[in-house]
Amino acid sequence: MNAFTKFLSAFFMALTLLTAAGCASTQKHEGMGEYVDDSVLTAKVKAAILDDPALSAAEINVETFKGVVQLSGFVNSRSDINKAADIARNISGVTSVKNDMRLK
């Protein structure tokens, strides 16, 4: 019985480790914690852009992956592109900004 108990303990320990390894992030996929962090960053960037009167009507999409914010969509001027990127860069937790916005 003692050997069987040790076997079960080892089996469940291995199963737990394999399950936990499945939650880790990869280069193209993020773990649950990173997903939540990125969702918070996306919400903060969107809110900051909407708070700016010049950008609130712009068609700006915000996506975040591992702290990198990607801005896309259409704005009226080059200064709006720069302003949106600056707003995103100034949000705490943003590691970099990829700016794919275009002029209307």
N, C-alpha and C positions, 0 to 999 in steps of 0.2 A: 504494500500500500504506500509506503514511503517513496519508493521509486516512481510510482504512478503520480503521486502528488507533485514531485519535482518535475516530472515530464509535463504535467498540466500547467504548472507555474511557468516553465520555460516556453511552452507553446503560447500561452496567453501574453506573455511578455513580448515575444516575437510578433504576435499579431498586433499588439498595441503599437509597437515601433513601426511596423509596416503601415498601419493606418495613419500614424502621425506623419510619416514621410510623405504620404499622399497629400497632405495639407501644405507642404512646402511650396514655395514659388519657384518658377523657372524663368528663363529670359522672356518667354512670350506669354506666360500665364502668371497671375499673381495669387498669392495666398489670401485667405479670408481677411486677415488683418490689414493687408495692403489694399484690398478692395475697399474696405470700409474707409481707410485713410484717404484713398483717392476719391471716393464719393464725397467726403467732407471737403476736400480741396476743390473739387468741381463746383460744389454748392457755394463755397466762399467766393470763388472767382466769378461765377455767374451773378451772385448778389452784388459784388463790387462793381461789375460792369453795368448792371441795371441801375445802380445808384448814381452813375455818371449821366447827367442830362444829355450830353452829346452822343452817348453810346446806347442809351436805353432803347431807342427805336431801331438800332442796327440789328442785322441778322447774323449774330455771332454764336457759333456753336462751341461748346467747351467740353473737352474730354481729357481725362487724366489717367496716366499709366505709370505706376511706380514713381510718382512725384513730378513727372514731366507733363506739363499742361500743353495740350494742342488746341490752338484757336483756329477756327475755320469759319467761312461764311463771307458775307459781303458788307462792306461799309462804304461811306460816301467819299472819304478822303484818305490820303496817306497819313495825315496826322491822327485820324481815328484808328488806323492800324497800329501806329506807334503807341497811342494812348492805351489801347486795350492790352497790348503786350506789356507795357509798364505796370498797369494795374495788376495783371496776373503775376508778374515777377515780384511784386511787393507783398504778395500773400505769403504768410508764414507757412513753411513746409513745401513750397514749390521749389524744385531743384533746377528746372530750366523750363523755357517756353519755346514751343515749336509754333511758329506763326505761319499759317497757311491761308490767311485772309486775303480777299481780293477786292478790288475796287468795283463798284457798280457801274 
